[in-house]
Amino acid sequence: MLSMVFRRDKSSRAGTAGEDACGPSRDRVNMNPSIHHVNVTVPMALEDSAKHFYGVVMGLTEVPKPEESRGRGGAWYQLGELQLHLSIEDGLGENCISKRHVCYTVSDLKDAEERFRNAGIEILPDDIPTPGWNRFYVRDPGGNRLEIAER
């Protein structure tokens, strides 16, 4: 039976310039991550309502999905360099309410609030206000929570 034991050499240079508790920094790869898209899900029965919510109420620009993805329903929207992917997911249950959310910033918070109200969308007040960060919340037809904040 072959047994291998890996030990860190006690005379290692940990703590010297260019290193940290995880070892030499040159051994760690900087992934340089960025966000490409955010995915929200709704049940199939709410697909049309969700498309209206994102495309009409929020005024997002729908972009074509790849051919392979079109048969799955949903829609993709472009927001600057980012995308919002609306997917269909049944079986989440009626009481799947959470504080998980996506935050959208707008140039005029009062105008955005009026637009949601005029569309019959309930405005959820900020239950934990942050000084200097004006916001409110709404839920899309699938129950996904959205934070709407002023730039």
C-alpha positions as semicolon CSV with decimal commas, in nm:
position;residue;x (nm);y (nm);z (nm)
1;M;0,000;0,000;0,000
2;L;0,137;0,335;-0,103
3;S;0,080;0,614;0,144
4;M;0,155;0,976;0,074
5;V;0,165;1,252;0,329
6;F;0,185;1,614;0,227
7;R;0,344;1,845;0,479
8;R;0,422;2,207;0,461
9;D;0,789;2,264;0,521
10;K;0,814;2,443;0,855
11;S;1,093;2,653;0,714
12;S;0,861;2,791;0,447
13;R;0,862;3,158;0,370
14;A;0,497;3,214;0,472
15;G;0,452;3,570;0,579
16;T;0,718;3,710;0,353
17;A;0,647;3,964;0,082
18;G;0,419;3,826;-0,190
19;E;0,273;3,554;0,031
20;D;-0,018;3,511;0,263
21;A;-0,171;3,234;0,473
22;C;-0,278;3,056;0,153
23;G;0,076;3,032;0,022
24;P;0,264;3,216;-0,246
25;S;0,039;3,465;-0,420
26;R;0,189;3,373;-0,758
27;D;0,030;3,028;-0,716
28;R;-0,319;3,173;-0,690
29;V;-0,496;3,255;-1,010
30;N;-0,685;3,582;-1,028
31;M;-1,008;3,477;-1,194
32;N;-1,097;3,841;-1,267
33;P;-1,470;3,758;-1,248
34;S;-1,747;3,976;-1,378
35;I;-2,122;3,928;-1,397
36;H;-2,256;3,831;-1,740
37;H;-2,618;3,769;-1,646
38;V;-2,861;3,722;-1,362
39;N;-3,124;3,448;-1,391
40;V;-3,469;3,476;-1,238
41;T;-3,729;3,202;-1,259
42;V;-4,108;3,193;-1,279
43;P;-4,354;2,906;-1,318
44;M;-4,469;2,837;-1,674
45;A;-4,817;2,968;-1,593
46;L;-4,666;3,313;-1,521
47;E;-4,435;3,338;-1,823
48;D;-4,649;3,589;-2,015
49;S;-4,703;3,804;-1,705
50;A;-4,330;3,803;-1,632
51;K;-4,244;3,897;-1,993
52;H;-4,490;4,188;-1,968
53;F;-4,340;4,292;-1,634
54;Y;-3,979;4,298;-1,758
55;G;-4,043;4,404;-2,119
56;V;-4,323;4,659;-2,074
57;V;-4,336;4,775;-1,711
58;M;-3,958;4,787;-1,666
59;G;-3,893;4,866;-2,033
60;L;-3,606;4,618;-2,077
61;T;-3,487;4,531;-2,428
62;E;-3,541;4,166;-2,518
63;V;-3,257;4,004;-2,711
64;P;-3,274;3,680;-2,911
65;K;-3,189;3,362;-2,725
66;P;-2,960;3,105;-2,885
67;E;-3,150;2,858;-3,102
68;E;-3,085;2,573;-2,855
69;S;-3,249;2,768;-2,571
70;R;-3,562;2,894;-2,746
71;G;-3,771;2,582;-2,684
72;R;-3,736;2,620;-2,307
73;G;-3,945;2,936;-2,290
74;G;-3,848;3,248;-2,099
75;A;-3,666;3,546;-2,244
76;W;-3,334;3,726;-2,230
77;Y;-3,301;4,101;-2,177
78;Q;-3,002;4,330;-2,225
79;L;-2,915;4,586;-1,956
80;G;-2,600;4,764;-2,069
81;E;-2,323;4,504;-2,057
82;L;-2,530;4,268;-1,840
83;Q;-2,821;4,042;-1,922
84;L;-3,127;3,929;-1,731
85;H;-3,235;3,574;-1,815
86;L;-3,596;3,489;-1,742
87;S;-3,631;3,111;-1,709
88;I;-3,924;2,879;-1,656
89;E;-3,911;2,663;-1,344
90;D;-4,214;2,483;-1,211
91;G;-4,242;2,312;-0,874
92;L;-4,114;2,591;-0,652
93;G;-4,430;2,603;-0,443
94;E;-4,663;2,885;-0,362
95;N;-4,480;3,004;-0,052
96;C;-4,133;3,043;-0,199
97;I;-4,088;3,402;-0,076
98;S;-3,735;3,516;0,000
99;K;-3,531;3,833;0,048
100;R;-3,291;3,722;-0,229
101;H;-3,298;3,992;-0,490
102;V;-3,147;4,174;-0,784
103;C;-3,092;4,549;-0,749
104;Y;-3,176;4,780;-1,038
105;T;-3,067;5,142;-1,020
106;V;-3,278;5,412;-1,183
107;S;-3,224;5,781;-1,248
108;D;-3,556;5,889;-1,092
109;L;-3,688;5,678;-0,804
110;K;-4,021;5,862;-0,777
111;D;-4,086;5,814;-1,149
112;A;-4,002;5,443;-1,122
113;E;-4,234;5,402;-0,824
114;E;-4,517;5,572;-1,014
115;R;-4,458;5,348;-1,314
116;F;-4,483;5,033;-1,099
117;R;-4,793;5,162;-0,919
118;N;-4,963;5,246;-1,250
119;A;-4,897;4,888;-1,363
120;G;-5,066;4,756;-1,048
121;I;-4,739;4,639;-0,891
122;E;-4,728;4,651;-0,510
123;I;-4,449;4,868;-0,370
124;L;-4,274;4,701;-0,077
125;P;-4,120;4,964;0,151
126;D;-3,758;4,945;0,259
127;D;-3,778;4,753;0,586
128;I;-3,411;4,817;0,670
129;P;-3,327;5,167;0,539
130;T;-2,965;5,253;0,465
131;P;-2,880;5,623;0,500
132;G;-2,804;5,776;0,160
133;W;-2,942;5,476;-0,035
134;N;-3,301;5,548;-0,139
135;R;-3,487;5,236;-0,249
136;F;-3,800;5,027;-0,247
137;Y;-3,880;4,671;-0,347
138;V;-4,125;4,501;-0,583
139;R;-4,189;4,139;-0,678
140;D;-4,218;4,017;-1,033
141;P;-4,506;3,782;-1,125
142;G;-4,296;3,481;-1,017
143;G;-4,231;3,628;-0,671
144;N;-3,870;3,730;-0,739
145;R;-3,779;4,030;-0,525
146;L;-3,635;4,335;-0,701
147;E;-3,464;4,624;-0,526
148;I;-3,519;4,953;-0,707
149;A;-3,267;5,217;-0,597
150;E;-3,176;5,566;-0,711
151;R;-2,835;5,616;-0,877
